[in-house]
Amino acid sequence: MAVAVGVWMAVTGVPALLVGLFARRRTRQLRRDGVRVWAIAMYRPHDEGGQLITLQYRLPDGRVAEEFAPTRARRGAPPLLPGNKVLIWYDPADPTEILVYGREGRAADLAFMVVGAILALAGAVIAILAL
C-alpha cells in the first residue's frame, strides 16, 4: 500500500514541476526574444453583464492587436484601469502570446516547481523505502 501511495505522490508531483519549469522558461524566452511595446488597458463588455480587461497594442505592420489581460499580478501592483499604459512583450511569431510586466506569475511558477519537486521526491522516497 505504501508503494502505491509513494508512486501516486511522485506521479502527481511531476506534472506540477513541469508546469512551473515550462512557464518560467517561456517567460524568459519572451523577455529575451519578444518584442517590447506599450499596451493600453481597455474594458470590454462581457456576456454576463460584467467587463473584461483587454490590452491593445500596435504591431510593426500597423495592425492593432487586442488580448485579454492576465488577472494575476504581483503583490502591490496597481489594478489595470481603462487608459492605463503597461509594458508588454509579445512573441513575433505569435503576437497573441503576451507577457505583461508585473504580472509574470513568478511566485506561482516557483510554487508549482517547489510543490512538484517535494511531491515527486517524497513519493519516490516513500516508494523506495516501502519495498
C-alpha positions, 0 to 999 in steps of 0.5 A: 500500500505504501508503494502505491501511495509513494508512486501516486505522490511522485506521479502527481508531483511531476506534472506540477514541476513541469508546469512551473519549469515550462512557464518560467522558461517561456517567460524568459524566452519572451523577455529575451526574444519578444518584442517590447511595446506599450499596451493600453488597458481597455474594458470590454463588455462581457456576456454576463453583464460584467467587463473584461480587461483587454490590452491593445497594442500596435504591431510593426505592420500597423495592425492593432492587436487586442488580448485579454489581460492576465488577472494575476499580478504581483503583490502591490501592483496597481489594478489595470484601469481603462487608459492605463499604459503597461509594458508588454512583450509579445512573441513575433511569431505569435503576437497573441502570446503576451507577457505583461510586466508585473504580472509574470506569475513568478511566485506561482511558477516557483510554487508549482516547481517547489510543490512538484519537486517535494511531491515527486521526491517524497513519493519516490522516497516513500516508494523506495523505502516501502519495498 
